[in-house]
Amino acid sequence: INLFAGVGATMTDGVVDTTAATGFNVTGGNLTLGMISEQGSTRSWLGVAASVTSITPVGLPDAFDIKLSGLKLEYNGAAAADDSRLNWSGIATFAGTALAPVDFNRLLLVEGNLTLDLGGFVLVAAKFTLSKSVVSSIAVSAADTLVNAQLLVVKLTDAELFVGAGASFDAARKIVSTNAVGFYLGSTSLTLASLRADPATGETRGWTGLRATVGTAELAKVPGLGFSVTNAEFFYNAAAGTSASAAAAERIDWAGVLPNSDASLDLLTKNRVFVLRGQVAVDLFGFVTGNVDFAMSQSIVDVSFDGTTEALADASLTQIALSNGNLTVGAGGVGVQLTSVELALALLTADRVTAPTDLRSWMGVRAGVLSASLTGIPNFQ
């Protein structure tokens, strides 16, 4: 299927003319549609499998360029009291068609590639996937198993972002920022998962897991200023709502929750709230230069002060760590140099959700520098 969606196009002898048109060209479209109804009842089922090679704009300002490619859509719907969906590969008519991969657990799948160029000032490139499925059985704790929970997963992979001037796309629609000035994000990915209990059970519990990674984030060609973050990761784990018995939702272990053996969220255990880590390098006009590894996390812990008796339950532990730090301050060969700088800070607070009047907290700090020296000063060390 090739089509145009917009205004101003004309057709002559079966050929679409978009010379004076504004809208979008769709090329390489394919559609498989399945509709089944049951005689003697109101039950019916709908399956959709569609794909598009590319969607490109027509007649829009030259400064605006957006392209969608490799698009894929799968949908599995049911109009039935028991919400029973079909496994379309089990129906002879649809075996071997684009509908065959759509099984009874899949509600929706949308995936494709996006590139966006706003006048060379903002450029975005990413592969995206959105899926919604039914998980027939999943354990959220040792004694708690959800039935027919709904799982929504949003993923971005191979994502790039540039904000500034002078960047462009190459033939493969990758961002080229060699001679550009601005801010660049590269090798970026995102996984966002939302798990919800079946509303039919009277529950409102829901869980959210997030992981974002950035291979490179840097200022490009900004005179006198250098800043970069590499190998950065951010994890987040949250729970909300109540069970049918009004019990508050608790965070879960995400290992094994995502489909297709996806281990993106496996680091998120039920006691871990968030993790942020990576490496930073800075250069301020050549006067201040340095680099450091950083990590910050928050987790829920049980604490014993004597090694045997539990003194704190579900306490909040926040940790901040700097390591492998190196810093130079000075100019013209004269300055101060610090090497192997380390800092560890831990803050422990009592659980203020179940015990709001317990205001106790503890803090521990450790800092170290392997060496500190003055350089470039004659006859002085």
Long-range contacts (C-beta under 8 A, 24 or more apart in sequence): 1-26, 1-28, 1-29, 1-30, 1-31, 2-26, 2-27, 2-28, 2-29, 3-29, 4-58, 6-58, 6-59, 8-59, 18-58, 18-59, 20-59, 21-58, 21-59, 22-58, 22-59, 22-60, 23-57, 23-58, 23-59, 24-55, 24-56, 24-57, 24-58, 25-54, 25-55, 25-56, 25-57, 25-58, 26-52, 26-54, 26-55, 27-52, 27-53, 27-54, 27-55, 27-56, 28-52, 28-53, 28-54, 29-53, 30-98, 32-94, 32-97, 32-98, 32-99, 34-88, 34-91, 34-93, 34-94, 34-99, 36-86, 36-91, 42-79, 43-78, 43-79, 43-80, 43-81, 44-78, 44-79, 44-80, 45-77, 45-78, 45-79, 45-80, 45-85, 45-86, 46-75, 46-76, 46-77, 46-78, 46-79, 47-75, 47-76, 47-77, 47-86, 47-88, 47-94, 47-99, 47-102, 48-73, 48-74, 48-75, 48-99, 49-73, 49-74, 49-75, 49-97, 49-98, 49-99, 49-101, 49-102, 50-74, 50-98, 51-98, 52-112, 63-118, 63-119, 63-120, 64-117, 64-118, 64-119, 65-115, 65-116, 65-117, 66-114, 66-115, 66-116, 66-117, 67-114, 67-115, 67-173, 68-112, 68-113, 68-114, 69-112, 69-113, 69-115, 69-173, 70-111, 70-112, 70-113, 71-110, 71-111, 71-112, 72-109, 72-110, 72-111, 72-112, 73-109, 73-110, 74-99, 74-101, 74-102, 74-106, 74-108, 74-109, 75-102, 75-107, 75-108, 75-109, 76-102, 76-103, 76-104, 76-106, 76-107, 76-108, 77-107, 85-134, 104-134, 105-133, 105-134, 105-135, 105-136, 106-131, 106-132, 106-133, 106-134, 107-132, 107-133, 107-134, 107-150, 108-132, 113-173, 115-169, 115-173, 117-168, 117-169, 120-165, 120-166, 120-167, 120-168, 121-163, 121-164, 121-165, 122-161, 122-162, 122-163, 123-160, 123-161, 123-162, 123-167, 123-168, 123-169, 123-175, 124-159, 124-160, 124-161, 125-158, 125-159, 125-160, 125-169, 125-173, 125-174, 125-175, 126-156, 126-157, 126-158, 126-159, 126-160, 126-188, 127-156, 127-157, 127-158, 127-159, 128-154, 128-155, 128-156, 129-153, 129-154, 129-155, 129-157, 130-154, 130-155, 131-259, 133-259, 135-195, 138-195, 138-257, 140-195, 140-207, 140-252, 141-250, 141-252, 141-270, 146-195, 146-197, 146-198, 147-198, 147-201, 148-198, 148-200, 149-195, 149-196, 149-197, 149-198, 150-195, 150-196, 150-198, 151-193, 151-194, 151-195, 151-196, 151-257, 151-258, 151-259, 152-193, 152-194, 152-196, 153-191, 153-192, 153-193, 153-194, 153-258, 153-259, 153-262, 154-190, 154-191, 154-192, 154-193, 155-189, 155-190, 155-191, 155-192, 155-264, 156-188, 156-189, 156-190, 157-189, 158-187, 158-189, 159-185, 159-188, 159-189, 159-190, 160-184, 160-185, 160-186, 160-187, 160-188, 161-185, 161-188, 162-220, 164-220, 166-221, 177-220, 179-221, 180-220, 180-221, 181-220, 181-221, 181-222, 182-219, 182-220, 182-221, 182-222, 183-217, 183-218, 183-219, 183-220, 184-216, 184-217, 184-218, 184-220, 185-214, 185-216, 185-217, 186-214, 186-215, 186-216, 186-217, 187-213, 187-214, 187-215, 187-216, 188-212, 188-213, 188-214, 188-215, 189-213, 191-258, 191-262, 191-264, 191-265, 193-254, 193-257, 193-258, 193-265, 195-252, 195-257, 197-241, 197-243, 201-244, 202-244, 203-241, 203-242, 203-243, 203-244, 204-240, 204-241, 204-242, 205-239, 205-240, 205-241, 205-242, 205-243, 205-249, 206-239, 206-240, 206-241, 206-249, 207-237, 207-238, 207-239, 207-240, 207-249, 207-251, 207-252, 208-236, 208-237, 208-238, 208-239, 208-240, 209-235, 209-236, 209-237, 209-238, 209-254, 209-257, 209-265, 209-268, 210-234, 210-235, 210-236, 210-237, 210-265, 211-235, 211-236, 211-264, 211-265, 211-267, 211-268, 214-278, 224-284, 224-285, 224-286, 225-283, 225-284, 225-285, 226-281, 226-282, 226-283, 226-284, 226-289, 227-280, 227-281, 227-282, 227-283, 228-280, 228-281, 229-278, 229-279, 229-280, 230-278, 230-279, 230-281, 231-278, 231-279, 232-276, 232-277, 232-278, 232-279, 233-275, 233-276, 233-277, 233-278, 234-274, 234-275, 234-276, 235-265, 235-267, 235-268, 235-272, 235-274, 235-275, 235-276, 236-268, 236-273, 236-274, 237-268, 237-269, 237-270, 237-272, 237-273, 237-274, 238-273, 251-300, 271-299, 271-300, 271-301, 272-297, 272-298, 272-299, 272-300, 273-297, 273-298, 273-299, 273-300, 273-316, 274-298, 286-331, 287-329, 287-330, 287-331, 288-327, 288-328, 288-329, 289-327, 289-328, 290-325, 290-326, 290-327, 290-328, 291-324, 291-325, 291-326, 292-322, 292-323, 292-324, 292-325, 292-326, 292-327, 292-341, 293-322, 293-323, 293-324, 293-325, 294-320, 294-321, 294-322, 295-319, 295-320, 295-321, 295-323, 296-320, 296-321, 301-348, 303-348, 312-348, 312-350, 312-351, 313-351, 314-351, 314-353, 314-354, 315-348, 315-349, 315-350, 315-351, 316-348, 316-349, 316-351, 317-346, 317-347, 317-348, 318-346, 318-347, 318-348, 318-349, 319-344, 319-345, 319-346, 319-347, 320-344, 320-345, 320-346, 321-345, 330-375, 330-376, 332-376, 333-375, 333-376, 334-375, 334-376, 334-377, 335-374, 335-375, 335-376, 336-372, 336-373, 336-374, 336-375, 337-371, 337-372, 337-373, 337-374, 337-375, 338-369, 338-371, 338-372, 339-369, 339-370, 339-371, 339-372, 340-368, 340-369, 340-370, 340-371, 341-368, 341-369, 341-370, 342-366, 342-367, 342-368, 342-369, 343-367, 343-368
